Amino acid sequence: MAIGFAHQVAGTSDVHPFTLVDIPLVMMRGDDGIVHVFHNICPYDAYPVVFDDASGLKEIIAP
């Protein structure tokens, strides 16, 4: 199943949050150039971590 496009995270450390069947996810391009998808929920407080598209993040910190 296709869930996004590579151009949505074109650069290293770009992030794109989205929802798939009510599951909050975040797509990001790692330093290795590969696109990865993770749950967009902090395991400690069950709160979303990424709210908007962003470019060149050095780290992702839960609010």
N, CA, C and O of each residue as an XYZ file, in Angstrom:
252
protein
N       0.838     -1.155      0.000
C       0.000      0.000      0.000
C       0.893      1.231      0.000
O       1.799      1.341      0.827
N       0.651      2.137     -0.900
C       1.361      3.407     -0.920
C       0.712      4.344      0.092
O      -0.512      4.467      0.139
N       1.532      4.999      0.896
C       0.979      5.883      1.924
C       1.479      7.314      1.796
O       1.078      8.182      2.572
N       2.344      7.566      0.834
C       2.869      8.911      0.655
C       3.787      8.959     -0.544
O       3.939      7.976     -1.270
N       4.397     10.118     -0.745
C       5.298     10.329     -1.863
C       6.651     10.786     -1.344
O       6.732     11.512     -0.353
N       7.706     10.362     -2.014
C       9.063     10.710     -1.596
C       9.280     12.221     -1.565
O      10.060     12.708     -0.747
N       8.610     12.970     -2.433
C       8.824     14.420     -2.463
C       8.270     15.109     -1.208
O       8.614     16.260     -0.940
N       7.424     14.427     -0.444
C       6.904     15.017      0.791
C       7.991     15.125      1.863
O       7.892     15.958      2.765
N       9.001     14.306      1.770
C      10.164     14.347      2.665
C      11.426     14.306      1.799
O      12.225     13.373      1.881
N      11.580     15.325      0.983
C      12.648     15.338     -0.022
C      14.043     15.416      0.571
O      14.973     14.800      0.050
N      14.202     16.163      1.652
C      15.534     16.351      2.228
C      15.764     15.514      3.471
O      14.821     15.014      4.084
N      17.019     15.369      3.831
C      17.369     14.653      5.051
C      16.746     15.355      6.255
O      16.797     16.580      6.364
N      16.168     14.581      7.141
C      15.530     15.053      8.370
C      14.251     15.857      8.134
O      13.846     16.633      9.000
N      13.611     15.684      6.978
C      12.295     16.269      6.741
C      11.252     15.339      7.349
O      11.426     14.120      7.326
N      10.167     15.898      7.893
C       9.100     15.093      8.485
C       7.754     15.508      7.908
O       7.538     16.667      7.554
N       6.852     14.527      7.823
C       5.499     14.760      7.322
C       4.531     13.907      8.148
O       4.485     12.690      7.971
N       3.756     14.526      9.048
C       2.770     13.773      9.823
C       1.508     13.522      8.996
O       1.114     14.363      8.187
N       0.881     12.372      9.201
C      -0.363     12.041      8.514
C      -1.090     10.970      9.311
O      -0.540     10.404     10.257
N      -2.328     10.697      8.923
C      -3.133      9.684      9.596
C      -3.552      8.641      8.569
O      -3.968      8.982      7.462
N      -3.441      7.382      8.939
C      -3.860      6.276      8.086
C      -4.777      5.388      8.910
O      -4.360      4.854      9.938
N      -6.006      5.225      8.478
C      -7.056      4.488      9.202
C      -7.044      4.807     10.701
O      -6.987      3.912     11.544
N      -7.099      6.089     11.002
C      -7.159      6.607     12.374
C      -5.902      6.337     13.208
O      -5.943      6.422     14.436
N      -4.806      6.018     12.557
C      -3.532      5.819     13.257
C      -2.610      6.987     12.908
O      -2.259      7.158     11.741
N      -2.212      7.791     13.893
C      -1.304      8.904     13.603
C       0.112      8.391     13.323
O       0.696      7.668     14.131
N       0.645      8.776     12.174
C       1.971      8.339     11.746
C       2.797      9.549     11.343
O       2.256     10.628     11.098
N       4.089      9.368     11.278
C       4.975     10.410     10.781
C       5.975      9.756      9.824
O       6.594      8.742     10.144
N       6.115     10.357      8.656
C       7.065      9.892      7.647
C       8.267     10.816      7.719
O       8.112     12.034      7.798
N       9.468     10.244      7.692
C      10.668     11.072      7.724
C      11.769     10.437      6.889
O      11.809      9.220      6.705
N      12.648     11.274      6.395
C      13.815     10.782      5.659
C      15.006     10.868      6.597
O      15.349     11.943      7.091
N      15.630      9.730      6.835
C      16.762      9.667      7.750
C      18.064     10.114      7.115
O      18.114     10.420      5.923
N      19.112     10.149      7.913
C      20.444     10.516      7.421
C      20.943      9.547      6.365
O      21.804      9.888      5.553
N      20.391      8.323      6.380
C      20.775      7.321      5.389
C      20.061      7.510      4.056
O      20.318      6.765      3.110
N      19.149      8.516      3.966
C      18.431      8.800      2.729
C      17.197      7.949      2.513
O      16.506      8.102      1.505
N      16.909      7.050      3.449
C      15.757      6.157      3.331
C      14.567      6.779      4.055
O      14.714      7.378      5.119
N      13.366      6.623      3.449
C      12.141      7.127      4.060
C      11.656      6.103      5.087
O      11.521      4.920      4.778
N      11.395      6.571      6.315
C      10.915      5.731      7.406
C       9.555      6.233      7.868
O       9.251      7.418      7.728
N       8.736      5.345      8.414
C       7.436      5.727      8.968
C       7.354      5.188     10.391
O       7.655      4.022     10.646
N       6.938      6.064     11.322
C       6.823      5.711     12.737
C       5.465      6.137     13.266
O       4.804      6.991     12.674
N       5.046      5.545     14.378
C       3.860      6.045     15.079
C       4.154      7.461     15.526
O       5.252      7.752     15.999
N       3.192      8.332     15.382
C       3.367      9.724     15.773
C       2.766      9.961     17.157
O       2.049     10.938     17.375
N       3.061      9.071     18.073
C       2.559      9.165     19.447
C       3.738      8.949     20.395
O       4.488      7.983     20.255
N       3.891      9.851     21.353
C       4.928      9.701     22.368
C       4.539      8.538     23.286
O       3.423      8.530     23.806
N       5.412      7.568     23.501
C       5.054      6.424     24.344
C       4.876      6.778     25.819
O       4.283      6.004     26.571
N       5.377      7.930     26.236
C       5.307      8.290     27.652
C       4.007      8.978     28.037
O       3.499      8.780     29.140
N       3.468      9.785     27.132
C       2.244     10.494     27.491
C       1.122     10.349     26.464
O       0.089     11.009     26.584
N       1.307      9.502     25.463
C       0.290      9.214     24.444
C      -0.187     10.473     23.725
O      -1.362     10.590     23.377
N       0.733     11.413     23.505
C       0.426     12.672     22.854
C       1.163     12.729     21.518
O       2.300     12.263     21.432
N       0.543     13.291     20.468
C       1.259     13.399     19.189
C       2.565     14.171     19.335
O       2.673     15.085     20.153
N       3.543     13.795     18.539
C       4.864     14.410     18.633
C       5.064     15.464     17.541
O       5.529     16.568     17.825
N       4.717     15.130     16.297
C       4.894     16.046     15.166
C       3.522     16.504     14.697
O       2.650     15.679     14.427
N       3.321     17.840     14.597
C       2.023     18.379     14.202
C       2.008     18.909     12.771
O       0.971     18.857     12.110
N       3.133     19.415     12.284
C       3.209     20.021     10.960
C       4.444     19.525     10.223
O       5.394     19.037     10.835
N       4.417     19.658      8.889
C       5.595     19.351      8.100
C       6.754     20.220      8.560
O       6.563     21.378      8.934
N       7.944     19.665      8.532
C       9.139     20.414      8.919
C      10.332     19.905      8.121
O      10.333     18.768      7.649
N      11.339     20.746      7.976
C      12.536     20.387      7.222
C      13.776     20.542      8.089
O      13.878     21.455      8.909
N      14.717     19.623      7.886
C      16.023     19.728      8.517
C      16.053     19.636     10.021
O      16.884     20.280     10.662
N      15.167     18.852     10.599
C      15.151     18.716     12.053
C      16.389     17.945     12.523
O      16.788     16.962     11.899
N      16.981     18.388     13.604
C      18.111     17.683     14.208
C      17.618     16.635     15.205
O      18.263     15.605     15.405
N      16.463     16.908     15.831
C      15.856     15.961     16.750
C      14.364     16.254     16.847
O      13.915     17.361     16.552
N      13.623     15.267     17.256
C      12.185     15.429     17.459
C      11.934     15.323     18.953
O      12.271     14.321     19.582
N      11.334     16.375     19.518
C      11.089     16.434     20.951
C       9.592     16.547     21.182
O       8.930     17.395     20.584
N       9.058     15.694     22.048
C       7.636     15.746     22.370
C       7.338     17.026     23.143
O       8.100     17.410     24.030
N       6.226     17.689     22.807
C       5.881     18.928     23.525
C       5.496     18.671     24.972
O       5.180     19.610     25.703
